[in-house]
Amino acid sequence: MRSRLKVGLVGCGVGLAHARAYVNLPDKFELAAICDIDESRASETAEEFGTAYTCTDFDALCSQDDLDVIDICTPSYLHFQHTRQALAAGKHVICEKPVAGSLKEADELMLAEVSSGRRVMPIFQYRFGHGAQKLRLLIEEGVAGQLYLTTVETAWRRRAEYYDVQWRGRWETELGGPVLTLAIHACDLLYYLIGPAKMLFAQAKTLVNPIETEDCVSVSVEMADGSLASLSVTTGSVTEISRHRFCFSGLSAESNTRPYDNTGDPWTFTGDSPEQVQAIEKTLARFEPLPEGYAGQFWRFYNALQDNLPAPVTLADARASLELITAIYTSIQTGQVVTLPIGEDHPKYVGWQPHKIG
């Protein structure tokens, strides 16, 4: 494998944040191609980042023989199709969330990945914030102790103009509401730090904007480790915050509340005794800060490819978050407690959307 990977980026919305991350890793990546259905936007993006090749057609992007990686930042309903096509073209794939529109599609992508001999890395960049990484270290070292309760808040603001983009707010194209498109990061972080859920009950309403999907949700969860968790999401919070708070036997951990960067420093770790405070300080003194955010995820992906190791976020990881989301939507639609895991015999295996029934 060449020392500098050539990336083709499709989608110049959130894709701009990806492009900036590649530019910050010049010894590892070259942003070699830009694709967008809006030709002027593709050209403007290419000019901004010094990219020579542009196109408006995904087929044309996949046909570029010199690309190593295709980075997919298209609307949600295209992710599954585009990932399969890029794999078939012999490219590694980086894909924004959600990587698929059902557990069935996620399983199909895992099979396609194996057959292709390439790697798919779903985007979950919040995992790599230094605050979250410090808590993971404290958990791994046994300093945190037994977990009792987790609270997760995604309280953002999305006004009517946000939904002027035609594909947003619709089951067929966005594939879900803010549970899927906004809080999926918070759900992934819960699983990344704590592990899977055992059962849950969820309620949802559409109160903020006149859209097809939900925009206010409350979820009560029993985790597989026996602890409890409470998840909430709304697009109606005038003050935008994201927050994770964990109550362990040995410490409490609380994130900052920056809405789009709450996994970075500072996090507050409070020991249950002077001895626990010392143990926290001693453990965190050994913490090695690595790159964060998109750049942190791409940096780890590059190293994984070079060393033939698993990607820092795998399709199995993405499937786990989609399983939790499937359970949430199932509970919302049935009014029932839902147990996990969810297998092929589940009626929502083919899709959590209201019209999808197996």
N, C-alpha and C positions, 0 to 999 in steps of 0.2 A: 504494500500500500504506500502511495506517495506521501511525503511528509506534510503536504499542504492539501487539504481536501477541498474540492471544488463543489460549491453549493448552488443549486438552482432554487430560487424562492418564488412561490406562487401565492399571490395575494398581498396587496400593499396597504392593508389596514393594520391589523396587529402585526403583520409582517415587518413593518418598519422597526418595531422594537427588536425583532429577531435580527434584522439587518445591522442595527447598531451594535448588537452583541458580537456578530461576526467580525465587524470592523475592529472591535476591541480585542480580538484574538487573531491578529494578522499572521502569526507564525503557524497557525493551525488551520485556518479557513480562508478561502478566497470566494467572495460572493461573485460568482461567474455569470449568472443569468437571472433576469427578473421577468416574471410573467404576471400579467393582470389583464382582465377583460377590457379595462379602460386603458387604451394605448397611451394617452397622454400621461396618466398616472404612472404607468410602467416606465415611460421615458424619463419622467421627472425623478423617480426613485433611482433609476440607473445612473442618472447624472449626479445625484446627490452622493451616491456611494461608489462612483467610479466603475460601474459595471458596463461591459462592452455590449453584451447580447441582451436583447429584449424580445418578447413575443406576447401575443394575446391568446394563444391557444395552448392548452395543457399538453396535447399530443405533441406539439412542436417542442415543448420543453423536455418531455420524456425522450424525445429522439436525439437529444444532444449527447453524443457518445462520450464526451470528456467530463461529464458530471459524475461526481461520486455520490452526492446526497441531494435529494429533493425535499425541500422544506414546505409543508402544506399549511397555508394560512387562509384557506378558502372558507366560505360559509359552511356551517355544521353539516348540512345534508350531503355535502360533496366529499367529506373526509374519507369515508369507507371506500368509495369508488376511486378516488384519487390515490389512496394508499395502495390499493391492489394494482392499479395501473403502473405506478412508479416501481413497485416491486417486480412486476412482470417485465419492466424495462431494464432490470438489473441494477437499480439504484437502492442505496440505503434511504430510509425515510425518517424525517422528523415531522410530527403531525400535531397541530394544535388540538385542544380539547373541544368536543368529545371525539375520540378517535373513531367511534362507530355509533350507530343508532340503535343498537340492541346487543344483548349478550350473544345472540346467534352470530351477528356480524363480527363481534370481537373474537369469537372462537374461529370463525373463518379466516380472519386476518392472521391469527396465530399459526394456522396451518399454512397459509400463503407465505408467511415469513420463513418458516422452516423449509418449504419447498424452494424458495428463492435463493437461500444461502445469504441473504442480506439481513439487515437489522432494521426494526421499526422502533423509534423512540417517541412515545407520547410526551407532550409537554406538561410538566408539573413543576415549574421553576421555583415555586414557593418552598419546596422541600429544602432548598439549599441555603436559605437565610441563616445567618450565624446564630440567631436566637434559637431557632428550631433545632439546629445542629447541636447546640449546647445541651438542650434538653435530651436529645437522643443519646448523647454521650453519658449524661447522668443516669438515664434509664439503663443503658447497656452496662454501666459500671456498678449497678445495684444501689446507687446512692438514693434514687428517688423512692424506692420501696413499693408498697402495694398501692395501686391506683384505686381511688374511691369514686371520683366524679370529674367529668370533663364538661365544660360549656364552650360552645363554638357559636360565634355571632358573625354573620355577614349582613351588615346593615348599610346598604348603599342607596344611591338615588339615581333613578332612571326616569326621565321625563318623556313627554309625548314625542319629542323630536328624535329621541333614541330609536323609537319604533317606526320612524319614517323610512328607515331602511327596510325594503320590502320583505326580506326573508326573516326578520326578527319578530318574535312574539307569536310565531305560528308553529304548530306541531309538525307540519310536513317539512319545514325548512330549517327552523332553529332546533327542532327535535325535542324541545322542552323549554321550561321557563328558567328562572334564576337558580333553582335547585341544581339544574344541569349546567347552565352557562356561566354562573357566577360562583355559587357555593361548592362546585365540584372541587375546587382547589382546597377549600376548608375540609371537605370530606376526605380527600386524598391525604391531607396532612394528619388527620385523625388516624387513618389506617397506617400511615407510614410510621407514626410514633407509637401507637397503642396496639394495633392489630384489628382483626375483623369484628363485625357486629354479630350478635346472636339473634336478636329480634328487635322490632321497632314498631312504633305507632306514629303516624303522621297525620297532620291536618293542614289544609291549604285553602286560601281564598285568593280571588283576584279583586283587589281593592284600589290599587294605585293607578293603573292605566287600563284602558279598554282593549285588552289583548286576549288571545285564545288561551294562553297558558296561565299558570299561577303567578303571583308576585309577592305573596306573604305566606310563609311556611313555618310550622313548629313541629319538631320531631323529637320523640323520646326514645332513647336507645338503651338496650342492654348489650354490653360488649361481651365478646367471647371470654374475656378474662374475669367476668363477673362484675366489673365496674359499670356505672351508669354514665350516660352522656345526654346532653341536651343540645340540639342543633336548631338554629333559627336563621331565616333569611328573609329579607325584604328589599324592595327597590323604592321604599317610601321613607327612608331615613334622611331628614334634612342634614343632620350631621353624619357624615359617612364614617363608619368604623369597621374594622375587622378585628376580632379578638378571639384568642384561645386561652382558656384558663384550666389548669389541671390541679387537682387536689390529691396528692400522694400521702402515704403515711409518713414519709421522711421530709417532704417539702411541698410547697405550693409553687407553681410556675405560671406566670402570666405574661402574655405577649404585649408588645406595644399595640396601639390601636390604629396605626396608619392603614387606611383602607386597602391600599394596593402594595403594601410592603410590611405587613405585620409580622412576618417571620424573621426579619432582620433585627439587629440590635436596636434598642435595648430590650431584653426580657428580664423580668424580675424573678429571682429564685430565692425563696425564703425558707430556711431550714427550721425544723421542728425543735431543735435544741442547739446549744453551743457546739456540741460535737458534730451535729449535722451541718451546721454552718461551715465548720472547718473542713468537713468532707466535701462539701460543694466547692469551696474555694480551692482545695487541693486538686480536685478533679478538673475544674475549669482552667486551672493554671496550665494544664497539659493540652488544652483545646488548640487545635491548629486551624486557623481561619483559611478557608479555601474560597475560590471565586463564588459569588452569589448570583441569584436570579437566572435570567436566560444565559448569560455568559457562563455562569457556574455550571448549568446543565450541559451546555454545548462543550465546555472544557472537559467535563467528565466523559461525555460521549466520544470525543476525539480520543481520549486516553483508552477508553474501553475498546474502540476499534483497533487501535494500534497494538494493544496487548491481547486481543482476542478474548475479551471478557464480556459478561453481560452488560447491556446498556444500563446507565444509572436509573432510568425508568423504563420498565418493560411493558409489553402488551398485557402480561399477566397483572401488573400493577393497575393498568388502566381498566382491565376487566373487573378487578375488585371494586374500584370506585363506581363503575357502572352497575355492578351488582347491588351496591348500597342504594344507588339512585333508583334502580328498578324496584327495590323493596319499598322505598319511600313513595314512589308514584303508585305502586300497587296498594299500599295502605291508604293513600289519599283517595283512590278511586273506589275502594271496597269498604272503607271504614273499619277495617279489621287489623289486628296485630299480624305482622308478617314475620315469619322465621327465615333465617338464612342458614346455609347457602341456597342459591336458586339454580336449579338444574334445567336440563333440556325439556323436562316434562312440565315445567311451570308455564301457565298460560301467558305470562309476560316475557318469556324467554325470547320471543321474536320481536319484542319492542315494548317499551313502557308507555308509549303514547296511547291515549284512550281508544283509538280505532284499531290498535294492534292486539289481536287476541289469537293465541295459538290454537 
